[in-house]
Amino acid sequence: MVTPATTVGLMLVLAGVACASSDAHGADSGALLKDFLYRCLNFAVIFGALFYVLAKPLRKGLGERRAKLIENLEQANKARELAEAKVAEYERKLGDSDREIAELLAQAKEANSLERANALAEAQAVADTVRKEARQCADREIERARRELRAETAQMAVRMAEERLRRQITNEDHARLVTENLQQMESQS
């Protein structure tokens, strides 16, 4: 890991090498060294000020984002559990409807022959309606729950990818981005 102290030390060593090699060219090495040292000092002051100003808000923002992600994950887990409970309830209702159909059919067989034909037709119609409605209701709830879970999962994946990218940015990347932004700001001025 490259620290600011290492960077400054490396700059000073390179400045010494530059001064030593410039004597043969007749350049004023004292002025060049002085200019270089002023630039290094300027860089260190600006970098330190930016670090001082931006470090705390960045940490705070990342902490809040992490708390929101945890809260969203908990909400998604609760929503998934609710959806699974509803699916189980509708499956139980479907099983109960089949049992109710069988009871209606048994009662219809015990009735007399004329009433039996009417009751059987009515029971079959009721059973088909109940089964159809129960299936439609269950299918709608299952599809709604799946859409919600897909949307929550997609959102979580995006958030996790963003968080992972933020964690993978190194100090070198950060320093490079700061330097590039400063250069862009200077060129726009």
C-alpha positions as CSV (number, residue, x, y, z in Angstrom):
1,M,0.0,0.0,0.0
2,V,1.4,3.4,-1.0
3,T,1.1,6.0,1.8
4,P,1.3,9.7,1.3
5,A,4.6,9.7,3.2
6,T,6.0,7.2,0.8
7,T,4.8,9.2,-2.2
8,V,6.4,12.4,-0.8
9,G,9.7,10.6,-0.1
10,L,9.7,9.1,-3.6
11,M,9.2,12.6,-5.1
12,L,12.1,14.0,-3.0
13,V,14.4,11.2,-4.1
14,L,13.4,11.7,-7.8
15,A,14.0,15.5,-7.3
16,G,17.5,14.8,-6.0
17,V,18.2,12.6,-9.0
18,A,16.8,15.3,-11.4
19,C,19.0,17.9,-9.7
20,A,22.1,15.8,-9.9
21,S,21.6,15.0,-13.6
22,S,20.7,18.6,-14.6
23,D,24.2,20.0,-13.9
24,A,25.6,18.7,-17.2
25,H,22.9,20.6,-19.1
26,G,23.6,24.0,-17.5
27,A,20.2,24.5,-16.0
28,D,19.7,26.2,-12.7
29,S,19.2,23.2,-10.4
30,G,18.4,25.3,-7.4
31,A,15.5,27.0,-9.1
32,L,14.2,23.7,-10.5
33,L,14.4,22.0,-7.1
34,K,12.7,24.9,-5.4
35,D,9.9,24.9,-8.0
36,F,9.5,21.1,-7.7
37,L,9.4,21.3,-3.9
38,Y,6.8,24.0,-4.1
39,R,4.7,21.9,-6.4
40,C,5.1,18.9,-4.0
41,L,4.1,21.0,-1.1
42,N,1.1,22.4,-3.0
43,F,0.0,18.9,-3.9
44,A,0.4,17.6,-0.3
45,V,-1.6,20.6,1.1
46,I,-4.4,20.2,-1.5
47,F,-4.5,16.4,-1.0
48,G,-4.5,16.7,2.8
49,A,-7.3,19.3,2.7
50,L,-9.4,17.2,0.4
51,F,-8.8,14.1,2.5
52,Y,-9.7,16.1,5.7
53,V,-12.9,17.5,4.1
54,L,-14.1,14.4,2.3
55,A,-13.2,11.5,4.6
56,K,-15.9,12.0,7.3
57,P,-18.9,12.5,4.9
58,L,-17.8,9.6,2.8
59,R,-17.6,7.3,5.8
60,K,-20.9,8.5,7.0
61,G,-22.6,8.1,3.6
62,L,-21.2,4.6,3.2
63,G,-22.3,3.7,6.8
64,E,-25.9,4.9,6.0
65,R,-25.9,3.0,2.8
66,R,-24.9,-0.2,4.5
67,A,-27.6,0.3,7.1
68,K,-30.2,0.8,4.3
69,L,-29.0,-2.3,2.6
70,I,-29.3,-4.4,5.7
71,E,-32.8,-3.0,6.3
72,N,-33.8,-3.7,2.7
73,L,-32.5,-7.3,3.0
74,E,-34.6,-7.8,6.2
75,Q,-37.7,-6.4,4.5
76,A,-37.1,-8.6,1.5
77,N,-36.8,-11.7,3.7
78,K,-40.0,-10.8,5.5
79,A,-41.8,-10.3,2.2
80,R,-40.5,-13.6,1.0
81,E,-41.7,-15.3,4.1
82,L,-45.1,-13.7,3.8
83,A,-45.4,-14.8,0.2
84,E,-44.4,-18.4,1.1
85,A,-47.0,-18.4,3.8
86,K,-49.7,-17.3,1.4
87,V,-48.6,-19.9,-1.1
88,A,-48.9,-22.6,1.5
89,E,-52.3,-21.3,2.6
90,Y,-53.6,-21.4,-1.0
91,E,-52.2,-24.8,-1.5
92,R,-54.0,-25.9,1.7
93,K,-57.2,-24.3,0.4
94,L,-56.8,-26.2,-2.9
95,G,-56.5,-29.5,-0.9
96,D,-59.5,-28.6,1.2
97,S,-61.6,-27.8,-1.9
98,D,-60.9,-31.3,-3.3
99,R,-62.0,-32.8,0.0
100,E,-65.2,-30.6,-0.1
101,I,-65.9,-31.7,-3.6
102,A,-65.7,-35.4,-2.6
103,E,-68.1,-34.7,0.3
104,L,-70.6,-33.0,-2.0
105,L,-70.4,-35.9,-4.4
106,A,-71.0,-38.4,-1.6
107,Q,-74.0,-36.6,-0.3
108,A,-75.4,-36.3,-3.8
109,K,-75.2,-40.1,-4.2
110,E,-77.3,-40.7,-1.1
111,A,-80.1,-38.5,-2.4
112,N,-82.9,-39.9,-4.5
113,S,-82.3,-40.4,-8.2
114,L,-83.9,-37.2,-9.5
115,E,-82.3,-35.1,-6.8
116,R,-79.1,-37.0,-7.3
117,A,-78.8,-35.9,-10.9
118,N,-79.6,-32.2,-10.0
119,A,-77.3,-32.2,-7.0
120,L,-74.5,-33.9,-8.9
121,A,-74.6,-31.3,-11.7
122,E,-74.8,-28.5,-9.1
123,A,-71.9,-29.9,-7.1
124,Q,-69.8,-30.4,-10.1
125,A,-70.4,-26.8,-11.2
126,V,-69.7,-25.5,-7.7
127,A,-66.6,-27.6,-7.5
128,D,-65.3,-26.3,-10.9
129,T,-66.1,-22.7,-9.9
130,V,-64.4,-23.1,-6.5
131,R,-61.4,-24.8,-8.0
132,K,-61.2,-22.3,-10.8
133,E,-61.5,-19.3,-8.5
134,A,-59.1,-20.8,-6.0
135,R,-56.6,-21.5,-8.7
136,Q,-56.9,-18.1,-10.3
137,C,-56.5,-16.4,-6.9
138,A,-53.6,-18.6,-6.0
139,D,-52.0,-18.0,-9.4
140,R,-52.4,-14.2,-9.1
141,E,-50.9,-14.2,-5.6
142,I,-48.0,-16.4,-6.6
143,E,-47.3,-14.3,-9.7
144,R,-47.5,-11.1,-7.6
145,A,-45.2,-12.6,-5.0
146,R,-42.7,-13.7,-7.7
147,R,-42.7,-10.2,-9.3
148,E,-42.0,-8.6,-6.0
149,L,-39.3,-11.1,-5.2
150,R,-37.7,-10.6,-8.6
151,A,-37.8,-6.8,-8.2
152,E,-36.4,-7.0,-4.7
153,T,-33.7,-9.4,-5.8
154,A,-32.7,-7.2,-8.8
155,Q,-32.5,-4.2,-6.5
156,M,-30.4,-6.1,-4.0
157,A,-28.1,-7.3,-6.7
158,V,-27.5,-3.8,-8.0
159,R,-26.9,-2.5,-4.4
160,M,-24.5,-5.3,-3.6
161,A,-22.7,-4.7,-6.9
162,E,-22.4,-1.0,-6.1
163,E,-21.2,-1.8,-2.6
164,R,-18.6,-4.3,-3.9
165,L,-17.3,-1.8,-6.4
166,R,-16.9,0.8,-3.7
167,R,-15.0,-1.6,-1.5
168,Q,-12.7,-2.5,-4.4
169,I,-11.5,1.0,-5.1
170,T,-8.0,1.3,-3.7
171,N,-6.2,4.4,-2.4
172,E,-4.2,4.5,-5.7
173,D,-7.5,4.6,-7.6
174,H,-8.8,7.2,-5.3
175,A,-5.7,9.3,-5.6
176,R,-5.7,8.9,-9.4
177,L,-9.4,10.0,-9.6
178,V,-8.7,13.0,-7.4
179,T,-5.7,14.0,-9.5
180,E,-7.7,13.6,-12.8
181,N,-10.5,15.6,-11.4
182,L,-8.1,18.4,-10.3
183,Q,-6.5,18.4,-13.7
184,Q,-9.9,18.7,-15.4
185,M,-10.9,21.5,-13.1
186,E,-7.6,23.3,-13.8
187,S,-8.0,22.9,-17.6
188,Q,-11.6,24.2,-17.4
189,S,-10.5,27.3,-15.4
